[in-house]
Amino acid sequence: MTGDRRKRFLGLPTTWLGRVALSFAGPFLAYCALRVILTAAGLTGEERFRFTEHYWLAVAEALALGTGIAAGATAVLAVARQGERSMLVFGIVVLGLVGTALIARELVGPR
């Protein structure tokens, strides 16, 4: 019995909602990598770089953050309703919280 629990915790998600949450997390992780690359290139959101001048980037970031929040919400549902115990799904819950924090920082942060 212990081996089955360990396999379930360390393996891939076994529930449908867990697999959906994992598929939502992919674009959010790609967004995080893109943001690191853009920051290294000097595009940090300062006065010389505004999202209103680069709509494609603003739309891509909004969609990626939306998938991060959707991944987190789906992961919470997978854990609460379907009893998912995969470590990946618990990590996705944390990613959803990060996405929510980023959105909240943009909405509430200083102007």
C-alpha positions in Angstrom: 0.0 0.0 0.0 2.8 2.4 0.8 4.5 1.8 -2.6 1.2 2.7 -4.3 0.9 6.0 -2.4 4.5 6.9 -3.2 4.0 6.1 -6.9 0.9 8.2 -6.9 2.6 11.1 -5.2 5.8 11.1 -7.4 4.1 10.2 -10.7 2.0 12.0 -13.2 -1.5 13.1 -12.3 -4.1 10.3 -12.4 -7.3 12.3 -12.5 -8.7 14.2 -15.5 -8.6 17.6 -13.8 -5.0 16.9 -12.7 -4.0 16.3 -16.3 -5.9 19.4 -17.5 -4.1 21.5 -14.8 -0.8 20.2 -16.1 -1.6 21.1 -19.6 -2.6 24.7 -18.5 0.7 25.1 -16.7 2.8 24.7 -19.9 2.0 28.1 -21.4 2.5 29.8 -18.0 6.0 28.3 -17.7 6.8 29.4 -21.2 5.7 32.9 -20.2 8.0 32.8 -17.2 10.9 31.8 -19.5 10.0 34.5 -22.0 9.9 37.1 -19.2 13.3 36.2 -18.0 14.7 36.5 -21.6 13.0 39.9 -22.1 14.3 41.1 -18.8 17.8 40.0 -19.7 17.4 41.8 -23.0 16.7 45.0 -21.2 12.9 45.2 -21.7 11.9 45.6 -18.1 8.8 47.9 -18.4 10.6 51.1 -17.8 9.6 54.5 -19.4 11.2 53.5 -22.7 9.2 50.3 -23.0 5.5 50.4 -22.6 3.0 47.6 -23.3 0.8 50.1 -25.2 3.5 50.2 -27.8 3.8 46.4 -28.0 0.3 45.0 -28.0 1.5 41.5 -29.1 3.5 41.3 -25.9 0.7 42.6 -23.7 -1.7 40.1 -25.2 0.7 37.2 -24.8 1.4 38.1 -21.2 -2.3 38.4 -20.4 -3.1 35.0 -22.0 -0.2 33.3 -20.2 -1.1 34.8 -16.8 -4.7 33.7 -17.5 -3.6 30.1 -18.1 -1.5 30.2 -15.0 -4.5 31.2 -12.9 -6.7 28.6 -14.7 -4.0 26.0 -14.0 -4.0 26.9 -10.3 -7.8 26.8 -10.0 -8.0 23.5 -11.9 -5.3 22.0 -9.7 -7.2 23.1 -6.5 -10.3 21.5 -7.9 -8.4 18.3 -8.7 -7.0 18.1 -5.2 -10.3 19.0 -3.4 -12.9 17.2 -5.5 -11.1 14.3 -7.1 -8.4 13.5 -4.5 -5.4 14.1 -6.7 -2.1 13.6 -4.8 0.5 14.1 -7.5 3.4 16.4 -6.5 3.1 18.1 -9.9 -0.4 19.2 -9.2 0.6 20.6 -5.8 3.3 22.5 -7.6 0.7 23.8 -10.1 -1.3 25.2 -7.1 1.8 27.2 -6.2 2.2 28.4 -9.8 -1.5 29.5 -9.8 -0.8 31.5 -6.6 2.3 33.1 -8.3 0.1 34.1 -11.3 -2.5 35.5 -9.1 0.1 37.5 -7.2 1.5 38.9 -10.4 -1.9 40.1 -11.5 -2.7 41.6 -8.1 0.7 43.4 -8.2 -0.2 44.9 -11.6 -3.6 46.0 -10.5 -2.8 47.3 -7.0 0.8 48.3 -7.3 2.1 51.8 -7.3 1.8 53.8 -10.5 
